[in-house]
Amino acid sequence: MIRITQQRAKCIGCHACVDAAPHRWRVSRKDGKCTLIGSKEKKGWHIALVDEEEWPANLIAEKNCPVKIIRVEKV
């Protein structure tokens, strides 16, 4: 199991995460920021627990994020 966290308020909408893992990320039509699909918000952080198979794509999303607001970790 892995945990993906995103500090969405600081997102600049560059779409790097969507390009890396389109099954887990999408761009909001409302504000242009990227949204972590299947996440729950807690104190400004959006958190999703997902299967190990999503590790490689979301690790790329974390590394490509220019504002460094994505964290991917094994739990």
N, CA, C and O atoms as a DFTB+ gen file, in Angstrom:
300 C
 N C O
     1  1       0.853      -1.175       0.000
     2  2       0.000       0.000       0.000
     3  2       0.900       1.240       0.000
     4  3       1.925       1.272       0.681
     5  1       0.512       2.240      -0.758
     6  2       1.245       3.512      -0.737
     7  2       0.297       4.655      -0.410
     8  3      -0.906       4.584      -0.663
     9  1       0.870       5.706       0.156
    10  2       0.104       6.911       0.483
    11  2       0.607       8.035      -0.407
    12  3       1.808       8.291      -0.494
    13  1      -0.335       8.702      -1.068
    14  2      -0.018       9.867      -1.882
    15  2      -0.636      11.073      -1.186
    16  3      -1.819      11.061      -0.849
    17  1       0.160      12.109      -0.974
    18  2      -0.365      13.329      -0.375
    19  2      -0.058      14.512      -1.298
    20  3       0.961      14.541      -1.988
    21  1      -0.963      15.471      -1.287
    22  2      -0.823      16.661      -2.127
    23  2      -1.307      17.872      -1.337
    24  3      -2.354      17.825      -0.691
    25  1      -0.548      18.941      -1.395
    26  2      -0.974      20.204      -0.795
    27  2      -1.595      21.035      -1.925
    28  3      -0.934      21.880      -2.529
    29  1      -2.871      20.775      -2.193
    30  2      -3.545      21.292      -3.381
    31  2      -3.576      22.812      -3.463
    32  3      -3.529      23.362      -4.563
    33  1      -3.654      23.497      -2.345
    34  2      -3.734      24.961      -2.350
    35  2      -2.532      25.604      -3.034
    36  3      -2.640      26.701      -3.583
    37  1      -1.387      24.923      -3.002
    38  2      -0.171      25.464      -3.611
    39  2       0.042      25.007      -5.056
    40  3       1.041      25.367      -5.680
    41  1      -0.887      24.222      -5.586
    42  2      -0.775      23.713      -6.956
    43  2      -0.834      24.872      -7.953
    44  3      -1.657      25.778      -7.823
    45  1       0.053      24.826      -8.948
    46  2       0.071      25.864      -9.988
    47  2      -0.554      25.382     -11.292
    48  3      -0.591      26.121     -12.276
    49  1      -1.043      24.147     -11.298
    50  2      -1.738      23.621     -12.467
    51  2      -0.848      23.346     -13.663
    52  3      -1.264      23.566     -14.800
    53  1       0.364      22.871     -13.436
    54  2       1.287      22.616     -14.546
    55  2       0.976      21.303     -15.268
    56  3       1.426      21.096     -16.395
    57  1       0.222      20.428     -14.639
    58  2      -0.232      19.146     -15.200
    59  2       0.850      18.073     -15.254
    60  3       0.638      17.048     -15.902
    61  1       1.980      18.257     -14.616
    62  2       3.042      17.241     -14.631
    63  2       2.556      15.939     -14.006
    64  3       2.904      14.860     -14.486
    65  1       1.767      16.019     -12.956
    66  2       1.258      14.808     -12.307
    67  2       0.240      14.089     -13.193
    68  3       0.204      12.859     -13.233
    69  1      -0.577      14.854     -13.895
    70  2      -1.572      14.275     -14.804
    71  2      -0.870      13.547     -15.943
    72  3      -1.295      12.464     -16.344
    73  1       0.187      14.128     -16.459
    74  2       0.947      13.494     -17.534
    75  2       1.597      12.186     -17.056
    76  3       1.658      11.218     -17.814
    77  1       2.078      12.150     -15.822
    78  2       2.770      10.970     -15.290
    79  2       1.806       9.857     -14.886
    80  3       2.086       8.682     -15.121
    81  1       0.678      10.216     -14.282
    82  2      -0.270       9.221     -13.761
    83  2      -1.711       9.674     -14.010
    84  3      -2.405      10.062     -13.070
    85  1      -2.164       9.629     -15.263
    86  2      -3.502      10.146     -15.595
    87  2      -4.649       9.381     -14.939
    88  3      -5.756       9.911     -14.841
    89  1      -4.414       8.161     -14.491
    90  2      -5.453       7.385     -13.807
    91  2      -5.667       7.866     -12.366
    92  3      -6.689       7.544     -11.759
    93  1      -4.720       8.633     -11.809
    94  2      -4.805       9.087     -10.425
    95  2      -4.964      10.599     -10.288
    96  3      -5.361      11.089      -9.231
    97  1      -4.656      11.338     -11.349
    98  2      -4.703      12.804     -11.305
    99  2      -5.570      13.349     -12.432
   100  3      -5.653      12.754     -13.506
   101  1      -6.215      14.487     -12.181
   102  2      -6.972      15.176     -13.221
   103  2      -6.921      16.676     -12.960
   104  3      -6.616      17.124     -11.855
   105  1      -7.225      17.432     -13.996
   106  2      -7.237      18.888     -13.887
   107  2      -8.666      19.341     -13.616
   108  3      -9.598      18.931     -14.308
   109  1      -8.827      20.175     -12.624
   110  2     -10.148      20.697     -12.281
   111  2     -10.567      21.774     -13.282
   112  3      -9.804      22.698     -13.566
   113  1     -11.753      21.650     -13.801
   114  2     -12.294      22.689     -14.699
   115  2     -12.644      23.946     -13.909
   116  3     -12.705      25.045     -14.461
   117  1     -12.868      23.769     -12.629
   118  2     -13.283      24.873     -11.766
   119  2     -12.169      25.891     -11.525
   120  3     -12.379      27.096     -11.664
   121  1     -10.964      25.388     -11.157
   122  2      -9.883      26.321     -10.811
   123  2      -8.568      26.056     -11.539
   124  3      -7.595      26.781     -11.329
   125  1      -8.518      25.028     -12.391
   126  2      -7.311      24.754     -13.166
   127  2      -6.209      24.036     -12.403
   128  3      -5.140      23.779     -12.957
   129  1      -6.455      23.707     -11.134
   130  2      -5.459      23.002     -10.331
   131  2      -5.642      21.499     -10.504
   132  3      -6.707      21.031     -10.909
   133  1      -4.590      20.753     -10.192
   134  2      -4.652      19.302     -10.312
   135  2      -5.274      18.698      -9.054
   136  3      -5.041      19.159      -7.936
   137  1      -6.070      17.655      -9.271
   138  2      -6.800      17.003      -8.196
   139  2      -6.361      15.553      -8.076
   140  3      -6.246      14.849      -9.079
   141  1      -6.121      15.113      -6.868
   142  2      -5.762      13.729      -6.580
   143  2      -7.048      12.916      -6.489
   144  3      -7.813      13.058      -5.535
   145  1      -7.282      12.073      -7.476
   146  2      -8.516      11.288      -7.561
   147  2      -8.568      10.279      -6.418
   148  3      -7.601       9.560      -6.167
   149  1      -9.700      10.234      -5.733
   150  2      -9.898       9.290      -4.637
   151  2      -9.323       9.737      -3.310
   152  3      -9.190       8.935      -2.385
   153  1      -8.980      11.011      -3.209
   154  2      -8.365      11.497      -1.970
   155  2      -9.388      12.096      -1.020
   156  3     -10.510      12.429      -1.402
   157  1      -8.964      12.220       0.223
   158  2      -9.741      12.909       1.253
   159  2      -8.887      14.062       1.761
   160  3      -7.670      13.933       1.899
   161  1      -9.532      15.187       2.037
   162  2      -8.816      16.385       2.477
   163  2      -8.734      16.413       3.999
   164  3      -9.717      16.150       4.692
   165  1      -7.538      16.739       4.510
   166  2      -7.340      16.874       5.952
   167  2      -6.313      17.972       6.195
   168  3      -5.138      17.822       5.861
   169  1      -6.766      19.071       6.776
   170  2      -5.901      20.205       7.123
   171  2      -5.079      20.707       5.939
   172  3      -3.885      20.974       6.074
   173  1      -5.714      20.831       4.798
   174  2      -5.048      21.376       3.620
   175  2      -4.299      20.361       2.779
   176  3      -3.800      20.700       1.706
   177  1      -4.211      19.126       3.241
   178  2      -3.550      18.064       2.490
   179  2      -4.595      17.088       1.966
   180  3      -5.529      16.723       2.680
   181  1      -4.434      16.674       0.727
   182  2      -5.297      15.656       0.140
   183  2      -4.518      14.349       0.181
   184  3      -3.371      14.284      -0.260
   185  1      -5.155      13.304       0.716
   186  2      -4.473      12.039       0.973
   187  2      -5.234      10.888       0.324
   188  3      -6.455      10.791       0.451
   189  1      -4.500      10.009      -0.379
   190  2      -5.090       8.813      -0.976
   191  2      -4.203       7.611      -0.667
   192  3      -2.980       7.681      -0.787
   193  1      -4.832       6.513      -0.272
   194  2      -4.130       5.245      -0.085
   195  2      -4.432       4.376      -1.292
   196  3      -5.596       4.123      -1.602
   197  1      -3.393       3.917      -1.976
   198  2      -3.569       3.168      -3.221
   199  2      -2.671       1.935      -3.239
   200  3      -1.795       1.780      -2.388
   201  1      -2.897       1.064      -4.217
   202  2      -2.119      -0.162      -4.356
   203  2      -0.692       0.115      -4.810
   204  3      -0.397       1.152      -5.404
   205  1       0.180      -0.836      -4.514
   206  2       1.603      -0.747      -4.863
   207  2       1.843      -0.545      -6.359
   208  3       2.833       0.074      -6.747
   209  1       0.952      -1.057      -7.194
   210  2       1.155      -0.959      -8.647
   211  2       1.177       0.484      -9.152
   212  3       1.647       0.745     -10.259
   213  1       0.673       1.417      -8.349
   214  2       0.671       2.823      -8.747
   215  2       1.958       3.555      -8.357
   216  3       2.130       4.729      -8.685
   217  1       2.857       2.864      -7.659
   218  2       4.097       3.462      -7.176
   219  2       4.911       4.126      -8.292
   220  3       5.223       5.309      -8.162
   221  1       5.275       3.431      -9.386
   222  2       6.175       4.043     -10.377
   223  2       5.632       5.338     -10.998
   224  3       6.346       6.337     -11.090
   225  1       4.388       5.309     -11.413
   226  2       3.810       6.484     -12.074
   227  2       3.702       7.675     -11.129
   228  3       3.978       8.810     -11.517
   229  1       3.299       7.410      -9.885
   230  2       3.146       8.515      -8.939
   231  2       4.480       9.013      -8.396
   232  3       4.582      10.163      -7.969
   233  1       5.488       8.171      -8.407
   234  2       6.831       8.627      -8.047
   235  2       7.335       9.623      -9.098
   236  3       7.984      10.613      -8.760
   237  1       7.036       9.357     -10.355
   238  2       7.377      10.302     -11.426
   239  2       6.608      11.605     -11.231
   240  3       7.163      12.690     -11.406
   241  1       5.332      11.499     -10.870
   242  2       4.521      12.699     -10.610
   243  2       5.148      13.535      -9.489
   244  3       5.219      14.760      -9.588
   245  1       5.599      12.868      -8.428
   246  2       6.243      13.564      -7.310
   247  2       7.519      14.273      -7.777
   248  3       7.735      15.443      -7.462
   249  1       8.348      13.570      -8.517
   250  2       9.620      14.145      -8.965
   251  2       9.441      15.273      -9.970
   252  3      10.245      16.204     -10.004
   253  1       8.390      15.201     -10.794
   254  2       8.177      16.214     -11.827
   255  2       7.417      17.445     -11.343
   256  3       7.334      18.437     -12.068
   257  1       6.864      17.400     -10.141
   258  2       6.105      18.544      -9.621
   259  2       7.054      19.711      -9.345
   260  3       7.931      19.598      -8.488
   261  1       6.893      20.833     -10.056
   262  2       7.824      21.947      -9.890
   263  2       7.717      22.659      -8.538
   264  3       8.676      23.301      -8.109
   265  1       6.578      22.557      -7.867
   266  2       6.419      23.220      -6.569
   267  2       6.553      22.242      -5.389
   268  3       6.379      22.632      -4.234
   269  1       6.861      20.983      -5.686
   270  2       7.157      19.957      -4.669
   271  2       6.060      19.818      -3.615
   272  3       6.342      19.819      -2.416
   273  1       4.808      19.697      -4.063
   274  2       3.676      19.567      -3.142
   275  2       3.094      18.161      -3.121
   276  3       2.057      17.931      -2.499
   277  1       3.751      17.212      -3.795
   278  2       3.304      15.824      -3.843
   279  2       4.313      14.954      -3.098
   280  3       5.524      15.092      -3.274
   281  1       3.792      14.054      -2.261
   282  2       4.637      13.089      -1.545
   283  2       4.075      11.700      -1.812
   284  3       2.863      11.489      -1.775
   285  1       4.967      10.763      -2.081
   286  2       4.567       9.368      -2.286
   287  2       5.419       8.521      -1.354
   288  3       6.647       8.611      -1.370
   289  1       4.763       7.697      -0.540
   290  2       5.512       6.875       0.416
   291  2       4.819       5.536       0.630
   292  3       3.594       5.432       0.553
   293  1       5.620       4.524       0.896
   294  2       5.070       3.206       1.202
   295  2       4.658       3.175       2.669
   296  3       5.366       3.670       3.546
   297  1       3.486       2.575       2.910
   298  2       2.982       2.456       4.291
   299  2       2.700       1.013       4.634
   300  3       2.271       0.715       5.749
